[in-house]
Amino acid sequence: MKQIQHFTAIIEREGDCYVALCPELDIASQGNTVEEARRNLIEAIELFLETAEPSEVQNRLRSEVFVTSVEVAVGSITRPFGPPGLQDSRRAWFR
Protein backbone atom coordinates (compact mmCIF):
# COMPACT_ATOMS: atom_id res chain seq x y z
CA MET A 1 0.00 0.00 0.00
CA LYS A 2 1.34 3.43 -0.95
CA GLN A 3 1.93 6.03 1.73
CA ILE A 4 0.50 9.51 1.13
CA GLN A 5 2.85 12.46 1.75
CA HIS A 6 1.86 16.12 1.65
CA PHE A 7 3.99 18.76 -0.05
CA THR A 8 3.57 22.45 -0.81
CA ALA A 9 2.87 23.57 -4.38
CA ILE A 10 3.45 27.19 -5.33
CA ILE A 11 2.05 27.98 -8.77
CA GLU A 12 2.55 31.25 -10.59
CA ARG A 13 1.96 32.53 -14.08
CA GLU A 14 5.04 33.09 -16.23
CA GLY A 15 4.15 34.49 -19.62
CA ASP A 16 1.78 32.11 -21.37
CA CYS A 17 2.22 29.20 -18.96
CA TYR A 18 2.21 28.38 -15.25
CA VAL A 19 5.22 27.27 -13.24
CA ALA A 20 4.74 25.02 -10.20
CA LEU A 21 7.34 24.68 -7.46
CA CYS A 22 7.62 22.27 -4.54
CA PRO A 23 9.89 24.11 -2.09
CA GLU A 24 10.35 21.10 0.21
CA LEU A 25 12.20 19.21 -2.52
CA ASP A 26 13.20 22.09 -4.82
CA ILE A 27 11.37 20.49 -7.74
CA ALA A 28 9.60 22.51 -10.42
CA SER A 29 7.38 21.80 -13.41
CA GLN A 30 5.08 23.75 -15.68
CA GLY A 31 1.88 23.58 -17.68
CA ASN A 32 -0.47 25.59 -19.86
CA THR A 33 -3.04 25.84 -17.04
CA VAL A 34 -2.86 25.88 -13.25
CA GLU A 35 -4.25 22.35 -13.09
CA GLU A 36 -1.82 21.04 -15.71
CA ALA A 37 1.12 22.63 -13.86
CA ARG A 38 -0.16 21.02 -10.64
CA ARG A 39 -0.50 17.57 -12.25
CA ASN A 40 2.95 17.87 -13.85
CA LEU A 41 4.47 18.83 -10.50
CA ILE A 42 2.86 15.80 -8.83
CA GLU A 43 4.31 13.59 -11.56
CA ALA A 44 7.77 15.17 -11.18
CA ILE A 45 7.70 14.65 -7.40
CA GLU A 46 6.55 11.04 -7.75
CA LEU A 47 9.29 10.31 -10.31
CA PHE A 48 11.93 11.91 -8.10
CA LEU A 49 10.83 9.95 -5.02
CA GLU A 50 10.74 6.69 -7.01
CA THR A 51 14.17 7.08 -8.62
CA ALA A 52 16.34 9.10 -6.24
CA GLU A 53 18.65 7.52 -3.72
CA PRO A 54 17.29 7.83 -0.16
CA SER A 55 20.30 9.98 0.75
CA GLU A 56 19.47 12.45 -2.06
CA VAL A 57 15.86 12.68 -0.89
CA GLN A 58 17.06 13.34 2.68
CA ASN A 59 19.55 15.99 1.50
CA ARG A 60 16.92 17.89 -0.49
CA LEU A 61 13.95 17.48 1.83
CA ARG A 62 13.05 20.57 3.86
CA SER A 63 10.89 19.57 6.81
CA GLU A 64 9.52 23.04 7.48
CA VAL A 65 8.23 25.35 4.77
CA PHE A 66 6.09 28.32 5.71
CA VAL A 67 3.90 30.12 3.22
CA THR A 68 2.79 33.53 4.40
CA SER A 69 2.41 37.08 3.20
CA VAL A 70 4.61 39.98 4.17
CA GLU A 71 3.92 43.70 4.28
CA VAL A 72 6.55 45.93 2.67
CA ALA A 73 6.69 49.72 2.56
CA VAL A 74 7.31 50.90 -1.00
CA GLY A 75 8.40 54.39 -1.90
CA SER A 76 11.42 56.55 -2.50
CA ILE A 77 14.48 55.86 -0.43
CA THR A 78 15.60 59.09 1.20
CA ARG A 79 18.95 57.83 2.43
CA PRO A 80 21.44 55.41 0.90
CA PHE A 81 21.68 52.00 2.51
CA GLY A 82 24.87 50.16 3.25
CA PRO A 83 28.46 51.37 3.44
CA PRO A 84 29.93 53.71 0.79
CA GLY A 85 30.84 51.82 -2.37
CA LEU A 86 28.27 49.12 -1.72
CA GLN A 87 25.55 51.69 -2.29
CA ASP A 88 26.62 52.12 -5.91
CA SER A 89 26.78 48.38 -6.59
CA ARG A 90 23.34 47.81 -5.05
CA ARG A 91 21.86 50.72 -6.99
CA ALA A 92 23.18 49.18 -10.23
CA TRP A 93 21.75 45.80 -9.24
CA PHE A 94 18.24 47.21 -8.81
CA ARG A 95 18.12 48.87 -12.26
Biopython code that builds the backbone (N, CA, C, O; Angstrom):
import numpy as np
from Bio.PDB.StructureBuilder import StructureBuilder

atoms = [
    (1, "MET", "N", (0.839, -1.176, 0.000)),
    (1, "MET", "CA", (0.000, 0.000, 0.000)),
    (1, "MET", "C", (0.890, 1.248, 0.000)),
    (1, "MET", "O", (1.855, 1.335, 0.759)),
    (2, "LYS", "N", (0.550, 2.205, -0.859)),
    (2, "LYS", "CA", (1.339, 3.432, -0.948)),
    (2, "LYS", "C", (1.024, 4.362, 0.204)),
    (2, "LYS", "O", (-0.117, 4.467, 0.654)),
    (3, "GLN", "N", (2.065, 5.035, 0.670)),
    (3, "GLN", "CA", (1.930, 6.027, 1.735)),
    (3, "GLN", "C", (1.704, 7.396, 1.098)),
    (3, "GLN", "O", (2.367, 7.739, 0.119)),
    (4, "ILE", "N", (0.787, 8.170, 1.637)),
    (4, "ILE", "CA", (0.504, 9.515, 1.133)),
    (4, "ILE", "C", (1.366, 10.521, 1.893)),
    (4, "ILE", "O", (1.392, 10.517, 3.123)),
    (5, "GLN", "N", (2.070, 11.380, 1.160)),
    (5, "GLN", "CA", (2.847, 12.462, 1.747)),
    (5, "GLN", "C", (2.299, 13.777, 1.214)),
    (5, "GLN", "O", (1.834, 13.849, 0.077)),
    (6, "HIS", "N", (2.357, 14.805, 2.033)),
    (6, "HIS", "CA", (1.858, 16.122, 1.647)),
    (6, "HIS", "C", (3.029, 17.063, 1.411)),
    (6, "HIS", "O", (3.955, 17.134, 2.219)),
    (7, "PHE", "N", (2.980, 17.783, 0.302)),
    (7, "PHE", "CA", (3.994, 18.759, -0.054)),
    (7, "PHE", "C", (3.309, 20.066, -0.438)),
    (7, "PHE", "O", (2.116, 20.090, -0.740)),
    (8, "THR", "N", (4.070, 21.139, -0.421)),
    (8, "THR", "CA", (3.569, 22.449, -0.814)),
    (8, "THR", "C", (3.755, 22.631, -2.312)),
    (8, "THR", "O", (4.786, 22.244, -2.863)),
    (9, "ALA", "N", (2.766, 23.214, -2.969)),
    (9, "ALA", "CA", (2.866, 23.569, -4.383)),
    (9, "ALA", "C", (2.623, 25.066, -4.511)),
    (9, "ALA", "O", (1.569, 25.564, -4.118)),
    (10, "ILE", "N", (3.584, 25.772, -5.054)),
    (10, "ILE", "CA", (3.451, 27.193, -5.333)),
    (10, "ILE", "C", (3.364, 27.324, -6.848)),
    (10, "ILE", "O", (4.279, 26.920, -7.566)),
    (11, "ILE", "N", (2.272, 27.883, -7.328)),
    (11, "ILE", "CA", (2.052, 27.980, -8.769)),
    (11, "ILE", "C", (1.896, 29.451, -9.139)),
    (11, "ILE", "O", (1.108, 30.181, -8.537)),
    (12, "GLU", "N", (2.662, 29.864, -10.140)),
    (12, "GLU", "CA", (2.552, 31.245, -10.594)),
    (12, "GLU", "C", (2.603, 31.305, -12.108)),
    (12, "GLU", "O", (3.187, 30.447, -12.769)),
    (13, "ARG", "N", (1.979, 32.339, -12.633)),
    (13, "ARG", "CA", (1.960, 32.527, -14.078)),
    (13, "ARG", "C", (3.292, 33.111, -14.528)),
    (13, "ARG", "O", (3.811, 34.045, -13.917)),
    (14, "GLU", "N", (3.834, 32.557, -15.594)),
    (14, "GLU", "CA", (5.037, 33.090, -16.234)),
    (14, "GLU", "C", (4.766, 33.152, -17.727)),
    (14, "GLU", "O", (4.833, 32.142, -18.428)),
    (15, "GLY", "N", (4.463, 34.341, -18.196)),
    (15, "GLY", "CA", (4.153, 34.493, -19.616)),
    (15, "GLY", "C", (2.874, 33.772, -19.962)),
    (15, "GLY", "O", (1.821, 34.046, -19.385)),
    (16, "ASP", "N", (2.962, 32.843, -20.909)),
    (16, "ASP", "CA", (1.784, 32.111, -21.374)),
    (16, "ASP", "C", (1.556, 30.799, -20.643)),
    (16, "ASP", "O", (0.616, 30.075, -20.968)),
    (17, "CYS", "N", (2.399, 30.473, -19.657)),
    (17, "CYS", "CA", (2.224, 29.204, -18.956)),
    (17, "CYS", "C", (2.270, 29.424, -17.450)),
    (17, "CYS", "O", (2.401, 30.554, -16.979)),
    (18, "TYR", "N", (2.161, 28.340, -16.707)),
    (18, "TYR", "CA", (2.206, 28.376, -15.251)),
    (18, "TYR", "C", (3.361, 27.504, -14.780)),
    (18, "TYR", "O", (3.577, 26.406, -15.293)),
    (19, "VAL", "N", (4.091, 28.005, -13.804)),
    (19, "VAL", "CA", (5.217, 27.269, -13.236)),
    (19, "VAL", "C", (4.831, 26.845, -11.828)),
    (19, "VAL", "O", (4.332, 27.651, -11.043)),
    (20, "ALA", "N", (5.063, 25.579, -11.514)),
    (20, "ALA", "CA", (4.738, 25.019, -10.201)),
    (20, "ALA", "C", (6.038, 24.615, -9.514)),
    (20, "ALA", "O", (6.916, 24.004, -10.123)),
    (21, "LEU", "N", (6.142, 24.969, -8.233)),
    (21, "LEU", "CA", (7.342, 24.678, -7.462)),
    (21, "LEU", "C", (6.972, 23.967, -6.173)),
    (21, "LEU", "O", (6.022, 24.355, -5.494)),
    (22, "CYS", "N", (7.718, 22.930, -5.837)),
    (22, "CYS", "CA", (7.617, 22.267, -4.544)),
    (22, "CYS", "C", (8.856, 22.672, -3.755)),
    (22, "CYS", "O", (9.936, 22.131, -3.989)),
    (23, "PRO", "N", (8.716, 23.627, -2.812)),
    (23, "PRO", "CA", (9.894, 24.109, -2.094)),
    (23, "PRO", "C", (10.532, 23.080, -1.172)),
    (23, "PRO", "O", (11.730, 23.165, -0.900)),
    (24, "GLU", "N", (9.767, 22.114, -0.687)),
    (24, "GLU", "CA", (10.347, 21.102, 0.208)),
    (24, "GLU", "C", (11.417, 20.265, -0.478)),
    (24, "GLU", "O", (12.374, 19.828, 0.162)),
    (25, "LEU", "N", (11.258, 20.039, -1.786)),
    (25, "LEU", "CA", (12.204, 19.206, -2.522)),
    (25, "LEU", "C", (12.948, 19.980, -3.608)),
    (25, "LEU", "O", (13.811, 19.419, -4.283)),
    (26, "ASP", "N", (12.625, 21.252, -3.781)),
    (26, "ASP", "CA", (13.200, 22.086, -4.825)),
    (26, "ASP", "C", (13.000, 21.445, -6.197)),
    (26, "ASP", "O", (13.941, 21.283, -6.973)),
    (27, "ILE", "N", (11.756, 21.088, -6.469)),
    (27, "ILE", "CA", (11.370, 20.492, -7.743)),
    (27, "ILE", "C", (10.358, 21.418, -8.394)),
    (27, "ILE", "O", (9.456, 21.931, -7.732)),
    (28, "ALA", "N", (10.513, 21.628, -9.697)),
    (28, "ALA", "CA", (9.602, 22.506, -10.421)),
    (28, "ALA", "C", (9.105, 21.814, -11.678)),
    (28, "ALA", "O", (9.748, 20.905, -12.203)),
    (29, "SER", "N", (7.949, 22.260, -12.149)),
    (29, "SER", "CA", (7.381, 21.802, -13.406)),
    (29, "SER", "C", (6.554, 22.942, -13.969)),
    (29, "SER", "O", (6.519, 24.027, -13.390)),
    (30, "GLN", "N", (5.896, 22.711, -15.081)),
    (30, "GLN", "CA", (5.081, 23.755, -15.684)),
    (30, "GLN", "C", (3.933, 23.150, -16.462)),
    (30, "GLN", "O", (3.880, 21.939, -16.680)),
    (31, "GLY", "N", (3.013, 24.005, -16.878)),
    (31, "GLY", "CA", (1.875, 23.579, -17.682)),
    (31, "GLY", "C", (1.186, 24.784, -18.282)),
    (31, "GLY", "O", (1.473, 25.926, -17.923)),
    (32, "ASN", "N", (0.273, 24.517, -19.199)),
    (32, "ASN", "CA", (-0.466, 25.593, -19.859)),
    (32, "ASN", "C", (-1.583, 26.152, -18.989)),
    (32, "ASN", "O", (-2.056, 27.263, -19.228)),
    (33, "THR", "N", (-2.012, 25.390, -17.977)),
    (33, "THR", "CA", (-3.039, 25.835, -17.041)),
    (33, "THR", "C", (-2.540, 25.562, -15.626)),
    (33, "THR", "O", (-1.558, 24.846, -15.429)),
    (34, "VAL", "N", (-3.222, 26.136, -14.652)),
    (34, "VAL", "CA", (-2.860, 25.882, -13.250)),
    (34, "VAL", "C", (-2.967, 24.393, -12.954)),
    (34, "VAL", "O", (-2.067, 23.813, -12.347)),
    (35, "GLU", "N", (-4.051, 23.780, -13.373)),
    (35, "GLU", "CA", (-4.254, 22.355, -13.089)),
    (35, "GLU", "C", (-3.213, 21.486, -13.782)),
    (35, "GLU", "O", (-2.737, 20.514, -13.195)),
    (36, "GLU", "N", (-2.852, 21.815, -15.014)),
    (36, "GLU", "CA", (-1.824, 21.045, -15.714)),
    (36, "GLU", "C", (-0.466, 21.198, -15.021)),
    (36, "GLU", "O", (0.269, 20.221, -14.882)),
    (37, "ALA", "N", (-0.131, 22.411, -14.588)),
    (37, "ALA", "CA", (1.117, 22.625, -13.862)),
    (37, "ALA", "C", (1.115, 21.825, -12.566)),
    (37, "ALA", "O", (2.133, 21.245, -12.187)),
    (38, "ARG", "N", (-0.032, 21.795, -11.885)),
    (38, "ARG", "CA", (-0.163, 21.022, -10.640)),
    (38, "ARG", "C", (0.032, 19.528, -10.897)),
    (38, "ARG", "O", (0.785, 18.867, -10.181)),
    (39, "ARG", "N", (-0.644, 18.997, -11.918)),
    (39, "ARG", "CA", (-0.498, 17.568, -12.255)),
    (39, "ARG", "C", (0.939, 17.233, -12.641)),
    (39, "ARG", "O", (1.471, 16.199, -12.239)),
    (40, "ASN", "N", (1.567, 18.117, -13.426)),
    (40, "ASN", "CA", (2.954, 17.873, -13.846)),
    (40, "ASN", "C", (3.912, 17.914, -12.664)),
    (40, "ASN", "O", (4.885, 17.161, -12.624)),
    (41, "LEU", "N", (3.641, 18.791, -11.701)),
    (41, "LEU", "CA", (4.469, 18.835, -10.497)),
    (41, "LEU", "C", (4.318, 17.548, -9.692)),
    (41, "LEU", "O", (5.308, 16.997, -9.211)),
    (42, "ILE", "N", (3.097, 17.073, -9.545)),
    (42, "ILE", "CA", (2.862, 15.804, -8.834)),
    (42, "ILE", "C", (3.644, 14.679, -9.505)),
    (42, "ILE", "O", (4.288, 13.874, -8.832)),
    (43, "GLU", "N", (3.584, 14.628, -10.826)),
    (43, "GLU", "CA", (4.307, 13.589, -11.564)),
    (43, "GLU", "C", (5.817, 13.719, -11.354)),
    (43, "GLU", "O", (6.507, 12.715, -11.178)),
    (44, "ALA", "N", (6.329, 14.948, -11.372)),
    (44, "ALA", "CA", (7.770, 15.166, -11.179)),
    (44, "ALA", "C", (8.203, 14.750, -9.776)),
    (44, "ALA", "O", (9.270, 14.162, -9.603)),
    (45, "ILE", "N", (7.379, 15.052, -8.778)),
    (45, "ILE", "CA", (7.703, 14.652, -7.398)),
    (45, "ILE", "C", (7.682, 13.142, -7.276)),
    (45, "ILE", "O", (8.591, 12.554, -6.690)),
    (46, "GLU", "N", (6.648, 12.503, -7.825)),
    (46, "GLU", "CA", (6.553, 11.041, -7.753)),
    (46, "GLU", "C", (7.748, 10.380, -8.425)),
    (46, "GLU", "O", (8.316, 9.429, -7.888)),
    (47, "LEU", "N", (8.134, 10.880, -9.604)),
    (47, "LEU", "CA", (9.290, 10.309, -10.306)),
    (47, "LEU", "C", (10.572, 10.496, -9.506)),
    (47, "LEU", "O", (11.399, 9.588, -9.429)),
    (48, "PHE", "N", (10.737, 11.669, -8.913)),
    (48, "PHE", "CA", (11.927, 11.913, -8.097)),
    (48, "PHE", "C", (11.961, 10.942, -6.925)),
    (48, "PHE", "O", (12.988, 10.311, -6.675)),
    (49, "LEU", "N", (10.851, 10.816, -6.205)),
    (49, "LEU", "CA", (10.829, 9.951, -5.022)),
    (49, "LEU", "C", (11.020, 8.478, -5.377)),
    (49, "LEU", "O", (11.558, 7.712, -4.578)),
    (50, "GLU", "N", (10.582, 8.078, -6.575)),
    (50, "GLU", "CA", (10.744, 6.687, -7.010)),
    (50, "GLU", "C", (12.171, 6.375, -7.460)),
    (50, "GLU", "O", (12.632, 5.242, -7.320)),
    (51, "THR", "N", (12.872, 7.377, -8.001)),
    (51, "THR", "CA", (14.171, 7.084, -8.617)),
    (51, "THR", "C", (15.378, 7.580, -7.828)),
    (51, "THR", "O", (16.484, 7.075, -8.022)),
    (52, "ALA", "N", (15.197, 8.528, -6.971)),
    (52, "ALA", "CA", (16.339, 9.101, -6.244)),
    (52, "ALA", "C", (16.809, 8.171, -5.138)),
    (52, "ALA", "O", (16.026, 7.418, -4.559)),
    (53, "GLU", "N", (18.090, 8.241, -4.861)),
    (53, "GLU", "CA", (18.647, 7.516, -3.722)),
    (53, "GLU", "C", (18.062, 8.114, -2.441)),
    (53, "GLU", "O", (17.831, 9.322, -2.378)),
    (54, "PRO", "N", (17.821, 7.297, -1.429)),
    (54, "PRO", "CA", (17.288, 7.829, -0.163)),
    (54, "PRO", "C", (18.128, 8.972, 0.408)),
    (54, "PRO", "O", (17.583, 9.900, 1.006)),
    (55, "SER", "N", (19.438, 8.913, 0.229)),
    (55, "SER", "CA", (20.296, 9.980, 0.747)),
    (55, "SER", "C", (20.040, 11.299, 0.012)),
    (55, "SER", "O", (20.095, 12.366, 0.623)),
    (56, "GLU", "N", (19.759, 11.232, -1.305)),
    (56, "GLU", "CA", (19.466, 12.447, -2.061)),
    (56, "GLU", "C", (18.139, 13.055, -1.621)),
    (56, "GLU", "O", (18.012, 14.274, -1.505)),
    (57, "VAL", "N", (17.151, 12.194, -1.378)),
    (57, "VAL", "CA", (15.860, 12.678, -0.887)),
    (57, "VAL", "C", (16.066, 13.375, 0.454)),
    (57, "VAL", "O", (15.543, 14.469, 0.668)),
    (58, "GLN", "N", (16.813, 12.763, 1.350)),
    (58, "GLN", "CA", (17.056, 13.344, 2.679)),
    (58, "GLN", "C", (17.805, 14.666, 2.583)),
    (58, "GLN", "O", (17.510, 15.602, 3.325)),
    (59, "ASN", "N", (18.779, 14.751, 1.668)),
    (59, "ASN", "CA", (19.554, 15.988, 1.502)),
    (59, "ASN", "C", (18.704, 17.134, 0.984)),
    (59, "ASN", "O", (18.922, 18.287, 1.359)),
    (60, "ARG", "N", (17.736, 16.832, 0.126)),
    (60, "ARG", "CA", (16.923, 17.888, -0.485)),
    (60, "ARG", "C", (15.680, 18.224, 0.328)),
    (60, "ARG", "O", (15.153, 19.331, 0.216)),
    (61, "LEU", "N", (15.215, 17.307, 1.128)),
    (61, "LEU", "CA", (13.948, 17.479, 1.835)),
    (61, "LEU", "C", (14.047, 18.551, 2.913)),
    (61, "LEU", "O", (14.906, 18.486, 3.792)),
    (62, "ARG", "N", (13.177, 19.515, 2.835)),
    (62, "ARG", "CA", (13.051, 20.565, 3.857)),
    (62, "ARG", "C", (11.822, 20.230, 4.675)),
    (62, "ARG", "O", (10.716, 20.157, 4.139)),
    (63, "SER", "N", (12.005, 20.024, 5.971)),
    (63, "SER", "CA", (10.893, 19.570, 6.810)),
    (63, "SER", "C", (9.927, 20.687, 7.171)),
    (63, "SER", "O", (8.764, 20.427, 7.477)),
    (64, "GLU", "N", (10.402, 21.931, 7.138)),
    (64, "GLU", "CA", (9.525, 23.039, 7.483)),
    (64, "GLU", "C", (9.551, 24.085, 6.370)),
    (64, "GLU", "O", (10.594, 24.668, 6.073)),
    (65, "VAL", "N", (8.405, 24.309, 5.772)),
    (65, "VAL", "CA", (8.231, 25.355, 4.771)),
    (65, "VAL", "C", (7.017, 26.151, 5.197)),
    (65, "VAL", "O", (5.947, 25.592, 5.438)),
    (66, "PHE", "N", (7.185, 27.451, 5.288)),
    (66, "PHE", "CA", (6.089, 28.317, 5.711)),
    (66, "PHE", "C", (5.688, 29.213, 4.553)),
    (66, "PHE", "O", (6.537, 29.866, 3.947)),
    (67, "VAL", "N", (4.421, 29.245, 4.249)),
    (67, "VAL", "CA", (3.896, 30.120, 3.216)),
    (67, "VAL", "C", (3.074, 31.187, 3.920)),
    (67, "VAL", "O", (2.108, 30.883, 4.621)),
    (68, "THR", "N", (3.464, 32.428, 3.728)),
    (68, "THR", "CA", (2.794, 33.534, 4.400)),
    (68, "THR", "C", (2.889, 34.760, 3.515)),
    (68, "THR", "O", (3.533, 34.725, 2.466)),
    (69, "SER", "N", (2.263, 35.822, 3.922)),
    (69, "SER", "CA", (2.411, 37.084, 3.205)),
    (69, "SER", "C", (3.215, 38.038, 4.080)),
    (69, "SER", "O", (3.248, 37.903, 5.303)),
    (70, "VAL", "N", (3.846, 38.981, 3.447)),
    (70, "VAL", "CA", (4.609, 39.984, 4.167)),
    (70, "VAL", "C", (4.148, 41.358, 3.711)),
    (70, "VAL", "O", (3.676, 41.528, 2.587)),
    (71, "GLU", "N", (4.289, 42.330, 4.591)),
    (71, "GLU", "CA", (3.924, 43.703, 4.281)),
    (71, "GLU", "C", (5.201, 44.500, 4.114)),
    (71, "GLU", "O", (6.063, 44.483, 4.993)),
    (72, "VAL", "N", (5.336, 45.202, 2.991)),
    (72, "VAL", "CA", (6.552, 45.928, 2.668)),
    (72, "VAL", "C", (6.191, 47.359, 2.311)),
    (72, "VAL", "O", (5.293, 47.591, 1.502)),
    (73, "ALA", "N", (6.883, 48.317, 2.908)),
    (73, "ALA", "CA", (6.690, 49.721, 2.561)),
    (73, "ALA", "C", (7.417, 50.000, 1.253)),
    (73, "ALA", "O", (8.591, 49.658, 1.111)),
    (74, "VAL", "N", (6.738, 50.608, 0.308)),
    (74, "VAL", "CA", (7.315, 50.898, -0.998)),
    (74, "VAL", "C", (7.263, 52.407, -1.214)),
    (74, "VAL", "O", (6.229, 53.038, -0.991)),
    (75, "GLY", "N", (8.343, 52.961, -1.635)),
    (75, "GLY", "CA", (8.404, 54.391, -1.898)),
    (75, "GLY", "C", (9.828, 54.797, -2.152)),
    (75, "GLY", "O", (10.710, 53.948, -2.279)),
    (76, "SER", "N", (10.060, 56.079, -2.226)),
    (76, "SER", "CA", (11.416, 56.545, -2.502)),
    (76, "SER", "C", (12.282, 56.368, -1.261)),
    (76, "SER", "O", (11.835, 56.548, -0.129)),
    (77, "ILE", "N", (13.510, 56.017, -1.511)),
    (77, "ILE", "CA", (14.485, 55.862, -0.431)),
    (77, "ILE", "C", (15.147, 57.218, -0.251)),
    (77, "ILE", "O", (15.723, 57.764, -1.192)),
    (78, "THR", "N", (15.065, 57.757, 0.957)),
    (78, "THR", "CA", (15.603, 59.091, 1.196)),
    (78, "THR", "C", (17.054, 59.061, 1.623)),
    (78, "THR", "O", (17.727, 60.090, 1.574)),
    (79, "ARG", "N", (17.552, 57.915, 2.039)),
    (79, "ARG", "CA", (18.951, 57.826, 2.430)),
    (79, "ARG", "C", (19.545, 56.563, 1.828)),
    (79, "ARG", "O", (18.853, 55.552, 1.706)),
    (80, "PRO", "N", (20.812, 56.609, 1.451)),
    (80, "PRO", "CA", (21.445, 55.405, 0.903)),
    (80, "PRO", "C", (21.556, 54.332, 1.977)),
    (80, "PRO", "O", (21.670, 54.636, 3.164)),
    (81, "PHE", "N", (21.522, 53.094, 1.554)),
    (81, "PHE", "CA", (21.676, 51.999, 2.506)),
    (81, "PHE", "C", (23.005, 51.308, 2.255)),
    (81, "PHE", "O", (23.466, 51.192, 1.120)),
    (82, "GLY", "N", (23.598, 50.860, 3.335)),
    (82, "GLY", "CA", (24.871, 50.156, 3.248)),
    (82, "GLY", "C", (26.046, 51.099, 3.281)),
    (82, "GLY", "O", (25.873, 52.317, 3.223)),
    (83, "PRO", "N", (27.247, 50.549, 3.373)),
    (83, "PRO", "CA", (28.457, 51.369, 3.436)),
    (83, "PRO", "C", (28.763, 52.009, 2.083)),
    (83, "PRO", "O", (28.286, 51.522, 1.058)),
    (84, "PRO", "N", (29.544, 53.087, 2.056)),
    (84, "PRO", "CA", (29.930, 53.711, 0.788)),
    (84, "PRO", "C", (30.574, 52.679, -0.131)),
    (84, "PRO", "O", (31.290, 51.792, 0.333)),
    (85, "GLY", "N", (30.328, 52.792, -1.400)),
    (85, "GLY", "CA", (30.844, 51.821, -2.371)),
    (85, "GLY", "C", (29.831, 50.731, -2.633)),
    (85, "GLY", "O", (29.529, 50.423, -3.786)),
    (86, "LEU", "N", (29.302, 50.146, -1.573)),
    (86, "LEU", "CA", (28.273, 49.116, -1.719)),
    (86, "LEU", "C", (26.991, 49.745, -2.225)),
    (86, "LEU", "O", (26.220, 49.108, -2.943)),
    (87, "GLN", "N", (26.761, 50.999, -1.849)),
    (87, "GLN", "CA", (25.550, 51.693, -2.289)),
    (87, "GLN", "C", (25.487, 51.719, -3.800)),
    (87, "GLN", "O", (24.433, 51.453, -4.377)),
    (88, "ASP", "N", (26.604, 52.037, -4.459)),
    (88, "ASP", "CA", (26.620, 52.116, -5.914)),
    (88, "ASP", "C", (26.385, 50.762, -6.555)),
    (88, "ASP", "O", (25.674, 50.671, -7.556)),
    (89, "SER", "N", (26.968, 49.705, -5.999)),
    (89, "SER", "CA", (26.777, 48.377, -6.586)),
    (89, "SER", "C", (25.352, 47.906, -6.396)),
    (89, "SER", "O", (24.799, 47.260, -7.286)),
    (90, "ARG", "N", (24.738, 48.210, -5.258)),
    (90, "ARG", "CA", (23.345, 47.814, -5.053)),
    (90, "ARG", "C", (22.422, 48.611, -5.966)),
    (90, "ARG", "O", (21.465, 48.063, -6.513)),
    (91, "ARG", "N", (22.701, 49.892, -6.132)),
    (91, "ARG", "CA", (21.862, 50.723, -6.987)),
    (91, "ARG", "C", (21.899, 50.166, -8.417)),
    (91, "ARG", "O", (20.865, 50.119, -9.083)),
    (92, "ALA", "N", (23.060, 49.750, -8.887)),
    (92, "ALA", "CA", (23.178, 49.181, -10.227)),
    (92, "ALA", "C", (22.428, 47.856, -10.319)),
    (92, "ALA", "O", (21.853, 47.533, -11.359)),
    (93, "TRP", "N", (22.434, 47.101, -9.246)),
    (93, "TRP", "CA", (21.745, 45.796, -9.244)),
    (93, "TRP", "C", (20.243, 45.955, -9.371)),
    (93, "TRP", "O", (19.589, 45.113, -9.988)),
    (94, "PHE", "N", (19.677, 47.014, -8.803)),
    (94, "PHE", "CA", (18.236, 47.213, -8.811)),
    (94, "PHE", "C", (17.720, 47.860, -10.093)),
    (94, "PHE", "O", (16.508, 48.015, -10.243)),
    (95, "ARG", "N", (18.580, 48.236, -11.005)),
    (95, "ARG", "CA", (18.125, 48.870, -12.256)),
    (95, "ARG", "C", (17.525, 47.887, -13.191)),
    (95, "ARG", "O", (17.095, 48.257, -14.283)),
]
sb = StructureBuilder()
sb.init_structure("model")
sb.init_model(0)
sb.init_chain("A")
sb.init_seg("    ")
for serial, (resi, resn, name, xyz) in enumerate(atoms, 1):
    if name == "N":
        sb.init_residue(resn, " ", resi, " ")
    sb.init_atom(name, np.array(xyz, "f"), 0.0, 1.0, " ", f" {name:<3s}", serial, name[0])
structure = sb.get_structure()
